[in-house]
Amino acid sequence: MKTDQHLPIRPFLPPYLLERIAGSSDARRRDRAYRTLHDDQGLRARAGTAELPEGSSRRGEPVRHVHSAGHARELPGERVRSEGQPASGDPAVDEAYEGLGATYRLYWDVFQRHSLDDRGMALLATVHYGQEYENAFWDGRQMVFGDGDGELFKRFTISLDIIAHELTHGVIQHEAALVYADQAGALNESLADVFGSLVKQYRRGQDVESADWLIGADLFTERVEGRALRSMAAPGTAYDDPLLGRDPQPGHMRDFVDTRDDNGGVHINSGIPNRAFHLAAMALGGNAWEAAGPVWYDTLVDERQASRTACTTWPSAPKRRSTPDGHQCAAAES
Ligand SMILES: [Zn+2]
């Protein structure tokens, strides 16, 4: 297993969005955004499965555990719903449980993948993390969801594709050496969006024409002028709001954003491969999980891919000739 020890977590909301809110004239908004940013920067990814509860020995059947942090920041918190138990009545708990299940289903039904590690790893989530925490993240071992502030963001369990996006970071961690920075990081982010969207489309039974191709479509409150956090069909058009600013995603390599922010623009340049997936899916037609999805999945799990990805560097950095494991980088792999 490729570990991400000591690396930052993968938060769902990118820092540039929270920084916009932190620049607001409203003291409470500013305070919440600063606290979330501060938390996100201090958190470090955990790796290894040593302390995880036992996974599922039966292929095709998940083991899920949902915890509540009770607005504290201890992980995983108190266990409130485990596999097979009835709905708790707490929407955040039940949405997390259903979202873990829907994500497991796509990976199992379509790709015969038995949980994130293909070995039945238990799926863990913690809800009610922190005070008005405005984010969700995968920490290398489990999902964590904040309640949002209720003013700009609803609870982060509300969008199925957010849950599936974060869990897909767990799949990527087991399959690919996609360093979470620069172009490799943007590919990492895009794959999380691609499979996040596929989980949603599969659950809703939507073909490529009826899918909305939006990520986080339910997250914003009605105060925000936007449809979602990202649009795979039309990157750069998801929101345009006086406080949050304008969706900064490009949809073409000619508009690639060269930046040091956001780990080298991982949540920005992911718009380019997101649109590539949308174009491929539309061209192939039908259900995206049956046509374009398997192409992306096979690429993700292709062992040769890990070496190639290591050839990808910062656009202005010197080109790599070979990777640490001896793979010779082609001229095009820059
Ligand atoms: Zn992500």
Residues whose N, C-alpha, C, O or C-beta is under 5 A from the ligand:
A	BS01	ZN	R10 P11 E189 A192
